[in-house]
Amino acid sequence: MQKLRAKATKLVKRGLDQHVKLAVTGLSKSGKTAFITSLIHHLTNAKSQMPFFSLQQQERFIAGKLVGQDDLSVATFDYAHALSELQAGRWPESTNRLNTLRLNLKYKPSSGLRSHLTDVATLTIDIFDYPGEWLLDLPMLDESFIEWNNRQFALLKKSPRYPHSEAFLAKLNQFDWSQEVDYSQLKALALEFRDLLLLFKNQCQLTELQPGRLIMPGELEDAPITLFFPVKTIDHQALANAPENSYLFTLKQRFEQYKKDVVKTFYSNFFGGFDRQIILVDLLGALDKGRDALVEQSDVLKSLLKHFDYGKSGFLSRLFSPKIDKILFAANKVDHLSVEHHKDLALLLNNLILDAQNDLNYQGVTVETMAMSSVKATKQVKVTENGQALNCIFGKSVESEQLLTYLPSQPPMRLLSEEQWPENGFSFPSFYPLLSKQNTLEHVRLDHAIEYLIGDKVL
């Protein structure tokens, strides 16, 4: 009976539009952990400044509080630890597992049925967070082993992966993949491929990194199901002729089982029922690494969008088959730019997702792009040089560990061609979190993001 009552209550809240499932999506290093932490911090702190959040603007916001989550099998997002790291001037560690939490917002309703029924209403927000590396595996659902293998092998031969992959490619080309498998040798090659993926991620800022669980295994640490990699270009005949005890057959078997037991299970269990989605994008990190990194990031983002349920939500669909009806694409870390260039970053993001935005609009989905910072890491300062006033930024550099006054590059407003790309590229250093004098987190346009994502739910 208790379970039935809980289910009935959940359906009523969904029917009355008082329950939102928010997917916080983003590739590795996009700032998901900082975003969630800042969101909770500002929605549970009475002194937070969010002038563009309608509840606060209209003085209808009462309070926000973290409450117990529904699904006890999923880890709870460690808000307290992430906040303490930010308040100590450090970025919290990246997400390495699936996390969730539930936030209740109490407010005074201003219109509609709720305003006639009660003086105080509650909006329940379930937030889901997962490693960006796991997200990268979703496109594998549409591929056969041969398609995946040949595409990944081709990537290894292209810049900027090559020449980092040169030695590994030489091994792949010299190996007889039809011979009987030596599992210790197979593991050694898989771990060598993992090291390459980590290099592509950390040094090259690349985003097409599969299998994602090889570099962020979570509970699958050292599990054979994650230990597979591409070999030299193969065709259907080579695969059909491979003995069942061969390297090639074993790699195909692991690929298929990985898709079925890891990717599809993760997708089925946690990607259904979302109402709203924010997709965080680290454009500055990609720009810093070059045009190839930026193009790859754009392509990966567009391919991921095929794997979410999008569409207009009505009363019945909210109850039985919720779909994402609002998406916010957010270029994070905008405070790393001079204030007059904030709009350029938003325009660049808009240009990169233009085709996908058209498709989403056709499905009845509302799409918005913006440039924001979940947690500020710099402050704007003016520097006079040769009689000219320059808009610079000031903060503690991650690279040098020193306080730095810096004149950042102006980002392009659209994707530049290879010929248009500056010879010396773009330079965007990273900075540590910057706290206010009251030791609170500061943001840029986080209140705009909150208003867009849930403002219509708290009328």
Buried (B, 14 or more C-beta within 10 A) or exposed (E): EEEEEEEEEBBEBBEBBBBBBBBBBBBBBBBBBBBBBBBBBBBBBEEBBBEBBBBBBEEBBBEBEBEEBEBEEBBBBBBEEBBEBBBEEEBBEBBEBBBBBBBBBBBBBBEEEBEEEEEEBBBBBBBBBBBBBBBBBBBBEEBBBBEBBBBBBEBBEEEBBEEBBEEBBEEBEEBEBEEEBEEEEBEEBBBEBBBBBBBBBEEBBBBBBBBBBBBBBBEBEEBBBBBBBBBBBBEEEBBEEBEEEBBBBBBBBBBEEBBEEBBBEBBEEBBEBBBBBBBBBBBBBBBBBBBBBBBBBBBBBBBBBEBBBBBEBEEEBBBEEBBBBBBBBBBBBBBBBBEEBBBBBBBBBBBBBEEBBEBBEEBEBBBBBBBBBBBBBBEEBEEEEEEEEEBBBBBBBBEEEEEBEBEBBEBBBEBBEEEEBEEEEBEBBBBBBBBEEEEBBBBBBBBBBBBBBBBBBBB
